[in-house]
Amino acid sequence: MCHIVCHVCVLDGDRLAKSTPIDVLLRRDFHITINDKHYTVKSPLDAGMCLLLVVVVVVVVVVVVVVVIVVLVVVVVLLVMQPQQIYEHT
């Protein structure tokens, strides 16, 4: 039977909770210990890249919200104007 013990710590030695999401873990370098063998994992994202990613996500969300609002306004305008046009033609 194989028994694996694994601990994940930030560089200052504090252990991370099991519930820490992987995206949070990958925001900075960390240590991982597997069966008493220690490894240092370099984050693929540095702080600048994390900030850039957050900005891009926020911009995309804002654009999507604006597009949805514009579509809703167009639909409402079309629904309001359509009955008036019907009555004008009869």
N, C-alpha and C positions, 0 to 999 in steps of 0.2 A: 504494500500500500504506500502510495506517495503522499507525503504531507508537505505542503508549501506554506511558508510563512512570508507574508509580504507587508512592508510598511512603507508609506510614502511621507516624506518630510520636505518642507521648504528648506532653503539653504541655511537658514539660521537654526535649524534643528527641530522646529515645532512640527509635530505630527499633524497630518491632515485628517479630517473626518472621512469616514467611508462614504458619506453622502456628498462629498465634494464633486461637482460636475466636472467632466473631463475638459470642457472648454475653459473653466476657471483654472484647473490644474495646468493647462498648457500656456497660460499667459506669462509664466516666468519659469526660470530654471528650478529644478527640484531634485531631491535625492530619492532613490527607491532602493529598498533593501529586500532582497529575495533570498531566503534561506542563508542568512548571514553574509551574503555577498552584496557589497555596496556599489551602486551605480549613480552617476550624476547624469541627469537628462537635461539637455539644452533645449529650451523652448524654441519652437519654430517661429514664434511671433515675439518681437520685442515690443516694448511699451508703445513706440510710435506706430507700429503696425496695428496694435489693438485699438488705439485711438482712431486711426484711419478707418478701420473696420466698423467701429461704432458710428462714425460720421457717415459712412456710406449707407449703413443700414437705416439710420435716421432719415437721410435724404430720400432713400427709396420709399420708406413708409410715408413721408410727407407727400411725395409725388403720387403715390397710390391713393391717398386720402383725397387729394385735390382732384384727381381724375374721377373718383367715385362721386364727389360732390358735383362736378360739372355734368356728369351723366345724369344724376338725379335731377338737377335743375332743368336740363334739356327735356327729360321725360315729363316733368311737371308742367313745363311751358307748353309742350305739345298736347298734353291732356287737357289743359285749360283752354288752349286756342282752338282745338279741334271742334268742340261743340259750337263755338261762335261762328266758325267758318261754315258749318253745316246749315245753320239758321240763316246766314247771309245769302246762301245760294238758292234757297227755296222760295 
